[in-house]
């Protein structure tokens, strides 16, 4: 899945975390311009 950045017009690849089939994740780097809570909130247990 690709999306064009509005600022640069650059194509970037997007994938879902589920598609990685991870059994564990010790670190997740988010570059979401201060919207970390909005991104992570659906995954709270």
ZIBEL-V195633 format. One record per backbone hydrogen bond with DSSP energy under -0.5 kcal/mol. NH is the residue of the N-H (numbers start at 1). CO is the residue of the C=O. If there is no record, write none. Layout:
# ZIBEL-V195633
nh=NH co=CO
nh=NH co=CO
This chain:
# ZIBEL-V195633
nh=3 co=12
nh=5 co=10
nh=9 co=5
nh=12 co=3
nh=14 co=1
nh=20 co=17
nh=21 co=18
nh=30 co=28
nh=32 co=30
nh=35 co=32
nh=39 co=35
nh=40 co=36
nh=41 co=37
nh=43 co=40
nh=44 co=41
